[in-house]
Amino acid sequence: MHTAFTPSAVQANLNRIYDQGFASDFHEEFFSHSGFSNFGYWTPGLSQPAEAAEALVLELLKPVQPISGPILDVACGQGGTTRTLCKFVPASDILAINISTKQLAAAERNAPGCQFRAMSATALDLPDQSQAGILCVEAVFHFETRRRFLKEALRVLKPGGWLALSDVRFKFPPPARIIPPANHFHHLREYAQIYTDAGFEPAVIRSVLKPTWKGCRNALRAYALKRLKRQPSPQTFKEWSMNELRCQLYDAVFSDYLLVNVRKPLA
Ligand SMILES: C[S@@+](CC[C@H](N)C(=O)[O-])C[C@H]1O[C@@H](n2cnc3c(N)ncnc32)[C@H](O)[C@@H]1O
């Protein structure tokens, strides 16, 4: 069962945005009620957003096979990523955290048997060297700050433990109420340095904007149009236009989508 948690101002704002978005019929149907909420990794043959979302997690986990627990799923959303981890380790070896108790309640239903706790990624209430691995899908750009999270991740990982995360590079600093300005970076060299600064081994970083956001954008556009044609109404027209605005906004501000794999040194 998840615990009580008092969010900061930025976190409360994120909870308002994500809780409302994730609970919408538009979002739930797009992801087939799977508990996923990420752009996915769209390879040829994939047509369903939930399949692509799971493929993104599997792509992040490829370099860390074979996997053993305990594993921490940071910013688990509604639990799709957490359920994917159950393919590799027993559910009892997985702890998933998020700042939204509403999302955690959904995650508990989507990944039964795993443990869930309300906690910020930047203040992990976990013992030193307690985790074999940490997964964090499409969330680290929100944390106050990315560097503080990396420090915490290093602390709770066992020696040799892994961190697998996906991240976004923006063309210019987005609004501070959703992305702390300290998280903005210009160059990949500068970005790679934050991992070594935190004490990790050199990061393996893959640049994958096309199979992630661009694949998701195409699927979102086709889906919004399908909903509008299926049931033309002021509501579906509003959804279609909001979706189109979002697609254009993300196209304008995303410079890259990154898959990152790093390890804590053995000694
Ligand atoms: C785009 S969603 C990704 C959800 C999930 N990882 C997935 O791939 O389906 C971003 C998530 O980050 C969470 N989040 C934002 N700031 C957080 C923080 N400081 N600590 C933990 N979770 C956070 C949000 O509540 C939201 O669930």
The ligand as a Gaussian input file, in Angstrom:
#p B3LYP/6-31G(d) Opt

LIG

0 1
 C        5.308000      10.740000     -18.751000
 S        4.873000      10.010000     -17.196000
 C        5.724000       8.444000     -17.338000
 C        5.035000       7.349000     -16.539000
 C        5.634000       5.950000     -16.656000
 N        7.046000       5.935000     -16.313000
 C        5.418000       5.342000     -18.020000
 O        6.388000       5.263000     -18.799000
 O        4.304000       4.931000     -18.326000
 C        5.877000      10.932000     -16.031000
 C        5.662000      10.511000     -14.586000
 O        6.642000      11.125000     -13.741000
 C        6.045000      11.278000     -12.460000
 N        6.895000      12.189000     -11.658000
 C        7.159000      13.491000     -11.907000
 N        7.996000      13.993000     -10.970000
 C        8.289000      12.983000     -10.114000
 C        9.140000      12.868000      -8.970000
 N        9.828000      13.905000      -8.484000
 N        9.240000      11.661000      -8.366000
 C        8.546000      10.594000      -8.828000
 N        7.736000      10.645000      -9.910000
 C        7.603000      11.818000     -10.559000
 C        4.657000      11.790000     -12.804000
 O        3.754000      11.677000     -11.733000
 C        4.303000      10.877000     -13.986000
 O        3.687000       9.712000     -13.532000

